[in-house]
Amino acid sequence: MNQKFLRILFFVIFNVFLFLTLTLNINFLYLTLNLLIIFFLYEIYLSNKKNNETFEKIQNLNKENDINYLPASEHPIIKAAKNRLKN
């Protein structure tokens, strides 16, 4: 919801600045272009954040199934050795 609100707010403000640039003064073009660049950087940040979260989820799924990431006490060879020592 927050991202949608920020996008809508950006488009409203961007349109206002664009209108002011065309009607009143060309100096508003600087603000308009800076706002556009900031918006693009924000969108890139959000897409990278989303990609990193999915990448971490995939890594965690692989770690749970991979034997190399188990603690030493949970390793099958060590479990078998403990069982042999108990008997």
N, C-alpha and C positions, 0 to 999 in steps of 0.2 A: 504494500500500500504506500509506503514511504517513497519508493522509487517512482511509482506512477504519479504521485503528487508532485515530486520534484521535476519530473518531465513536463507535466502540464504547466507548472509554474514557469519553467524555462521558456516554453513556447509562448506563453502570454507576455512575459517580459521581453523576449526576443522580438515579437511582433510590435510591441510598443516602441522599442528602440529603432526598429526598422522603419516604422511609420514616422518617428521623429527625425530620422536621418533624411528621409525623402521629402518631408514637408518643411521642416524648420531649418536645420543646420547640418552640414556634412560632418561636423565634429562628433556627432553621435555615432558615426560609423566606427570610430575607434572602440567605443564601449560595446557596440554590437558585435564586432569581430572578436573582441576579447571574451565576451560572453559565449560566443559560439565555440571558441577554442577550449574554454573551461568545460563546457558541456561535453565536447568530444573526449577530453581527458577523463572526465568523470565516467563516461560510458566505457572507455577502455579499462579503467580501474575496476568497474563492476564486472565486466566480462572476464578479466583476469582473476578476480576474486572467486567468481563462480567456477571457472576452470580449475583453480587450485583446490577448491573444496571437493569437486568430483574426483580429482586426481588423488587426493588424500583418502577418500573413501575407497577407491580402488586399491590403493596401497594397503590399507588396513584389512581389506578382505583377503588380499594375498598373504599378509603376515599371519593371519589366523590359521590358514591352511598350510603354511610352509613350516617344515620341521626345524629350520635353522633359527627361527624366531622364538622357539619354545624355551622356557627356562631349563636349566640343567636338570632339575628334579623331575621335570615332565618328559624328558627325552626317553624314547622307548628303550634304548640300550641301557641307560642307567636304571630304569625301572626294572628291567629284566635282571640286572646284576643285584639289585636290592632284594628281589624275590629269591634269587639263588642263595644269597647270604642268609636270608631268614630261614631257609630250609636247610 
